[in-house]
């Protein structure tokens, strides 16, 4: 079986190294030439929670040849209109494209490659790109029961999704197969819209967000908007941290708000040094996925008449940082009006 990872930034590099080291060789495809050259010359160097160097096979998109049976899509959604047309000639009729991108990308990916070839999943660990050939694993994956939650768009569990799970199991932990992929996507959106959004807004690591009372408070209000939009779209959020109910995200009273704040602190207790991929993009002067993540929440809210002021503000601030109208600074939390915060900070 020919397998590729398309988009080998921080996450794709770590995954490619682990799969290859554990007996599942993959083609690692990326358009950053210096990164591809370093991977081929010295192997993938994974630092942080581990320190390992793995010989791998890397190439650029224009070097792709032949057909793939399984492709893991790890590019940013902002690159979909470029990479998906380039991928099409390398897919068979029964090939599988598994999107592991942030947000809820499955419908858009399927519009290119077809719903019959599209599966998706959420990634339950973190990584930061260090430089050509090197990525930092920012989470101790040995503590996770599973590292991916994957499924078919229609919820069917069959041979194909089980095959994808078997491949992902080479990361060292079994992948969880779900018949509720879209609900799982909304569950991951709690992480993407809340912590990743605030990491980008503040130009800060996850730990620095948690240490700032206002930034930490924003996590709860962002999370409440995500939950309200998820339910309006017809889905129920899955259980969150340690099988905890997402009901604290309702923050209907002071006690629920405090419980919600504690949940975020525990959720990221082993990820204080992590940076959101959106922040990494901002630091490189690149366009972020904020309109596909927080903007997706806003769009859903508009469709169902649900106010999403905190997510709108994240989109506004990150967009202004992209346009050099705002700096990368913790001072940006002051742009969230004080009257929006129901409970004392």
N, C-alpha and C positions, 0 to 999 in steps of 0.2 A: 504494500500500500504506500503510495506517495503522499507525503504530508508536508504542508508548508505553513509557516507563520508569516502572514503578510502584515508588516508593520512591527519592526523589532526595535522599538524604543526601550524604555525602562522595563515594562512588563513583558514584552515579547522577548527581550534578551534573556531575562531570568527564566521564562518558561522554556525557551529554546534550549538553554543550557541544561536545565533539569531533565527535560524529556530526552535529550541526546545522551546525557550521562547515565540515565536509567534504562537505556536500551531501546529507545524509540527515536531514531534519527529523523530530523526534519530539515527542510530547506528554510533558512532564515532570510526573509526578503525585506529589504529596506532601501530607501533612496538616498540615505546619507552615506555618500561614497567613503568618507574617511572611516565611518563606523564599520561598513562592510569590509573594508580592507583590514582593519584591526582585528575583526572577528576571524577572518581567514588566516591572518598571519600568526596571531598569538592566542586565538581561542576567545571564548566568552569568559570574562573575569567577573565573578559575582562576589560582592563584598557585603558588609553589614552584618546580618545575622549568621552568615556563613562566609567562608573565604575559599573559593574554589575556582579553578580555571579549567574550562572544558573545550576541547577541540570541536569546532562546529563548521558547518558548510553554509556560507552566506553569499547572497547575490543581490543585485539591484533588479528592479521591476523589468527593465528592458533586457535583462539576461535570462528571464524565465523561458524555459523550454518544455515542451510536452504537456501532458495533462496530469492534474492532481486529483486524487480521490477525496482528500480532506484538506480544507484550508481554514486556518484560524485567522480571523480578521481582527487585528489589534491596532490598526491605524486610527487616527483621530477621525471623528465623523466629518470634520471639515475637509478631509481628503477624499471622501467617498466618491465624489463625482469624477475624480481623477483616477483613483486606483481600481474601482469596480469595472469600468470599461476595459482597463488593461488586463484584468483578471479573466474576463469572460472567455477569451480564446483558449484558456488553459483549464477549462472545466469540461467534464464529460456530462452527459445527460443525467447520470445518477451521482454526480459529485455532490459533496456536502460542504457548505460554507457555514462555519460556526462563528458568528459575530460575538466577540467578547468586549465590544466597545462600551463606553459609558452611555448613560441615558437609556432610551428605549429605541434602539436603532433597527430592530428586526423588520418593520414594515418598509423602511426605506431601502435596506439591503435587498429585501425580497423583490422590490420594484425593478432591480437590475438583474439579479441572478435567478429569480423565480422563487415562489414560496415553497415549491417542492424541494428546492435545494438549500433552503435556509433553516438553520436552527440557531439558537442563541443561548447566552448564559451570563451570569454575573461572576465576577472575580472577587474572592473574599480574602485577598492579601494585597500588600502594597509594595511598591518599588520606586526608586528614583534613579533617573539616568545620570551617570557620573561623567562619562565622556566616551569617545570612540572605543568600543570593545568592552566597556565596563558599566555595570549597573549595580545599585545597592538594593539588596532585599531588606526592607524596613520593618518586616514583621516576622516573628518567629512562627513559621508555618507548622512546626511540629506540634504546636498547641491547638491547631485547628482540626476539628473532626473531618471537615471537607474543605477544599480550596476553591471549588467551583460549584455553582448550581445551574444546571443546564436543562433545556427542554425544547420541545417542538412548539411552534406557534399555536397549533390547534390543541395542544395538551396531550397528544397521542404518545404513548410510551411503547416503543418497538425496537427492532434490531438496530436501526440507524442511530438513535440517540444513545443506546447502550454501547454501541461501538465508539462513539465520541467520548463517552464517559470513561471507557477502558483506556483510550489514548491519554486522556487528561490525568488518569490515575498514575501515570508515570511521573507526575510532580511529587509523588510520595504519599499522597492521601487520596482516598476515593473521591470521585466527583459525585455530587448528589444529583440525581435525575428527578425532575419535578413535572407534574402535569399542570402546573400553574406558573408557567414561565413569565407571563406578563405581570402577575402579582409579585413574583420574585424580582422582576425588573423595577417595579415601584419600590420594593423594599431596599434595593441597592441605591435607588434614587435618593433615599434618606441620606446615605453617605455622600453621594455626589453633589446634591444640591446644598446640603448643610455644611459639612466639614470642608469639602473641596471648594465650595463657593466662598466660605469665609477665609480659607487659606489664601485664595486668590485675591479677595477684597483687601485683606490685611497685609499681603506680602509676607506671610508668616508660616512657620511649621505648624503642624497639628497641636503640638505642645504649647506653642505660643498663643494659639487661638484659645485653648482651654484655660490658660493663665490669665487672660484678659476677661474680666467680668462681663463687659458689654458684648464682646465677640462671642463668648460662650452663651450668653443669653439669646443671641440671634439664632444659634443652632436650634433652640427649642421652638421659636416662632416659625423658622423656616420649615422645620419638621412638621409642625401642625398644618401648614399650608399644603405640604406634600401629601399628608394623610387625607386631608379633605378632598383634594383633587383626585387622588387614587380611588376613593370611595365613589366619587361622582362619576368616574369613568367606568365603574362597575366591578372594581376589584377590591379585595380585602388584603391589607398588608399582612405579610407572613410574620410569624413570631420573630422578634428581634434578638437582642443580646441575651445569651444563655436561656433561650426559650422564653424570654420575657414578652408579655403582651405589649403591642404597640399603643395600648390605650393611654399611656402616660403622655403621648404626643397630643392628646386632646387639650392638655393643660387648662382644665376648666377651673382649677382652684390652685391656691398657693402650694398645697402638698403635692399635687400632681406636677406642678412646675418644678419643684425641688427634686422630685423623683426623676423627672426627665433630665434635668441638669446632671444629676449623678449618673444616669445611664450613659450619657455622652462621655463623661469622664472615664468611666470603666471601659466603655467600648474602645477607646483610643489609648488606654493606659500603656500599651506596648508599642505605640506608634508616635511618640512625641517628636521624633526627629523627621517624620515623614512630611513631604511637601505634596500638595495636590498637583496633578498633571497640568491643570490650568495655570497654576502658579509657575511651574517650570516653563510653560509656553510664554507667559508674560515676561519672565526673566530673559528669554531668548528673543523677545520682540516678535513672537508669533501670535497669530490669531487663535483664540481659545474656543472651546466648545460650549461656552456659557449659554448661547442661544439654544443649543440642543439639550442642555441640562436644566438650568434654572428657567430658561426661556420656555422649555417644554412644559414645565409646571404652570407658568403664566398662561400659555396658550390653552392648556386644559382648563384652567380656572376661568378664562374668558368664555370658553365654550359652555360652561356650566354655571356661570354667574357667581363664581367664588372669588372673593378678593385675594390677591397674592402680593401685598405690598412689599414684604421682605424679599421675595424672589425677584420682583421687579427691580428693587433697589440693588440687588447683587448684579443683575444684568446691566443696569445703568453704570454702576461703579466700575465693573470689570471692562465694559466697553470703553469707558473714558480712560482707563489705564492703557488699553490697547492703542487708543488714539493719542496717547501722551498728554492727555488733559489732566490726569491725576497721577500722583506718584505711587509706587508700591510702598504702602505705609500703614501701620496700625492705626494711624490717625483717621483713616477712612471710616472707621466704625462710628465716628461722630456724625457721619452723614445719614445715619438711621435716626429719624426724629425721636426724641425722648418720649413723646406722648404715645408712641406705638407700643411701648413696653408696659404691659399690664401689671407686672409684678416687680417689686424693688430689685435693683441690681446690686 
